């Protein structure tokens, strides 16, 4: 046999082997997608209804069912890892295998997930709800001088929303952290280690498991946003510090230094209240009582109103099946004023729980949650390993809320009966800027702390000092007092939904939400200032949304978001800055006239 003929035969054999390997991988991917879809359907049903079961045996059976499903998901991960990606020629199959490798998620930890990780996550959530903090001055400031122990949520949070007493705010800031620092440290670090272990077992980068996308690229984009935002943030920071200094004096607030954290929290919580730091310039009385806009609506009617926003964009009304089985009614016999609307997203099914209490804030929360409901509907046709859509549903929800809360929308929907004048519009915008611009650096710092812990740049012995260094550098914030060795000073919001990287989601959804909102305002040919744009009723906007949502994670996130932002180069705060430009112009003039220092000196607090 001649050499050329031999080489030809060998080449054909190799090609056939490669084709067979691709076919085997493709078959596995298709079968696994069906299994993945079915398993997530099952786990959604088991976990969503678990809280409604009071019978122990029923709960135990549900736990066993979840464990069985978890084992099957881990099996998919291990089988996917058995394919040599270098031998896969089809790029779509290769991407699918990479996604399926992480299908097991933290379930790869086996019983440790249920006996350790879940317990630690639950413990972190109870840090804010356990009633274990003695009231300030033995309850002297409480109604009827009640000296019963308090929880951070909702008890202490309500105090922060109303108190003008810096000593009282400082007491609760310190007391909650001192009470919880040991358990916070133990439970939190166990979760960090669990993600590191799971990533090693799955043979995926730990940050991919945590953030669900390339964390290094995203962190670089977040850093770019912080650079863009910094001049505006410094202007707002200077104004807030000046007002706090006038109110509490130099012993509490250094007119050139960082802002004490307990007073920053007061500013954030009281921005919409009467008597806030804005009162001298934009009295709260200039604005309407927003809850009046929804006083004639029932809780269910508010859910329907949020659905109507999406149907106005061309989305189909939610099915009778959804309203019957996936919309959880509140307990009408004992309505809870502190109820928070919640959503349970297990695409293809999304379950929404609404609250009996009617308020404008809850109406906006329903508008945000509906983005996840409709996103799930649009991507349900995809292979199940593409359901994780880079958390873009949160940014869509943010954009919708910006439109739905605009005065133009409220009058257009006849929720508001009067039009806000220019002064009232500015008052509203200023309060929004405090809530938004002052929060973004906090989300960034919390993200950076998690990033550095996951890659072992810092450990639990040094993380608190690292945390305050980042807080001073990026936010100009300091602790209200010296911090001793062993302190863990993360706020309670840091631990909320920590397993879903909630702080990172908030950063991205805030920034990207304004980018999407501005693009939709252009698409709908809205006139007037950006901060009063309403894209309700725009079918063109709806078509763009459907186009993006239907992609899931089939393409890199920049290509997905390009369906809405065609010239997108990543995260940018420029849309947000345009939205708040009237406030920024006012701040520059105020700070110049007041000779306020822009920026801050180093803290004088000792942090061990």
Secondary structure, DSSP 8 states (H G I E B T S, - for coil): --HHHHHHHHHHHHHHHHHHHHHHHHHHHHHHHHHHHHHHHHHHHHHHHGGG---HHHHHHHHHHHHHHHHHHHHHHHHHHTS-GGG---HHHHHHHHHHHTTTGGGGGTHHIIIIIHHHHHHHHHTTT---B--GGGGTTSGGG----B-IIIIIHHHHTT---HHHHHHHHHHHHHHHHHHHHHHHHHHHHHHHHHHHHHTS-HHHHHHSS-HHHHHHHHHHHHHHHHHHHHHHHHHHHHHHHHHH-TTT--TTS-EEHHHHHHHHHHTTSTTSTTTTTS-GGGS--GGGGGTT--HHHHHHHHHHHHHHTT-----HHIIIIIEE---GGG--TT---EEEEETTEEEEE--SS--HHHHHHHHHHHHHHHHHHHHTTS-GGG---TTHHHHHHHHHHHHHTSHHHHHHTTS--S---HHHHHHHHHHHHHHHHHHHHHHHHHHHHHHHHHTTSS-TTTHHHHHHHHHHHHH-EE-SS-B-TT-----HHHHTTGGGTHHHHHHHHHHHHHHHHHHHHHHTT--S-GGG---TT-HHHHHHHHHHHTTTTSS-HHHHHTTT-TT--S--SHHHHHHTHHHHHHHHHHHHHHT--SS-----S-B-
